[in-house]
Structures are given as C-alpha cells and as structure tokens.
C-alpha cells in the first residue's frame, strides 16, 4: 500500500517557536525523521510524504509521525490518501516510471 500524508500543528504547544511567517518546518522535520527512521520506502515533497509498506507498518509510522508533531501545537491536522493494491510492491517508484513512459510515448506520437 502507498500512503501520502501531511501532518501539521496549529495553536501553541510546548515546542512551538516564534515563527512570524507561520512556518511549521520544525514540526514537519520531526515527522519526517520518524518516516526516515522507519526503514520503509518513502518520498517527501513540499506538501506530502509518501510511504510504502504493509497496512500495519505504514499506519504505525503515520501514528508515530503524528505524535512527533503534537508538542508543536495544541492540535494537529492529519491528511491521508491511500492506494491499496494487494500483492503489489515497488509502487512508490513504479507509478512514476509508468507515468513518465506514458508522457514520453504521447510526446513521440
């Protein structure tokens, strides 16, 4: 399964800092550190982090990443999107490779 998620704090927490621009990069860094230490295939972009694995291991990482953000705010927002294809692995890269091939094929027609 592939899961794309975004987690962000709001309000004031024990680790919230004075950020006049409203940046949550310290909280996001804490969440991404959890993902990176998980050993699961992952990719972080400017808006989401994607992880690939089995149901229980992926959602355990999402839970721990969310918990890592809790000290940065009085509440946390979590957005999730999942692609569940039993028996498929390597889709974090495979989907992108298929997309790029389709783009190249369309351009050469």
N, C-alpha and C positions, 0 to 999 in steps of 0.2 A: 504494500500500500504506500501511496505517496500522500503526505500531508503538507499543505502550505499553511503556515500560521503567522500571525502577528500578535504580539503582546506588548501592551504599553500601560504605564501607570497614569493615574490622574490624582489630583489632590496632593496633600502633603504627607510624606512618610518620614520614617526615621533617617533615611539616607537621601532624601530629596535635597537637591542643591539649588542654590540661587542661579537659575538659568533665565536671563531676561528674554532669550529668544524662544523659550518654551521647549528646548531640546530635551529629548529623553534618551540620548545616546548612552549614558551610563547604565541606565536600566536595561536597555536593549543589549548592551555589551554583556551584562550579567546573564541574560537569557541565552545569548549566542554561545557564551562559554560553556553552558550546560550542554547545548547541542553538540558543540565540537568535542567535548569530552565523552560523548555517548558512544562513539565508535560507529554510529550509523552514517550512511551516505547522506550528505546534506549540501545545501547551497543557500547562501544568504544574499539577498538583493537589497535594494534601497527600501523596499516596502514589506517583504515577506522572507521567511526562512522556510525552505522545503527540506523535509527529511523522508527517508525511505526505510521501511522495515516491516516487521510484523505488527499487527494491531496493538498488542500489549506493550511492546517495547517502544513503539512510536508514541503512544499516548502517555507512557511513563515519562518520556523525555519532555513532552509538551507540559505535563503537570509540573515537573521539576523546574522547567524554564519559567513557567508562570509564577511559581513560588519564589524564584530568584528575583522577580520584579516586585513582589509585594512590599519590600521595605522602602521602595521609592515613591509610594503613593498611598493614599487612604483607600484606593480601589484600583482594580486592574481590569483592562479591557482585553479580551481574547477573541480573535477572529480566526476561524478554521475553515479549510476546504480540503476535502479528501477525495482521492481517486483510488477506489478499491477494485483491484483486478486480481483475484486469487490465482496463484500459480505464476504470476509474472514477477520478475526481479530485474534490476538494472534499468528501471523505467525513468529514474531521475535524469539519466543521460539519454536513454533510448528515445524518449518522446521528443527531445530536442533534435536528435540526429534525424529522426523521421521527418520532422518539420523542415529542417534545413534541406534535406533531399527533395522534398516536395516543392520548396521555393526554387531550388536550382532547376528542377525539372520544368516548372512552369516558366521560368525565365528563358530556357533553351527552346521552348516551343515556338 
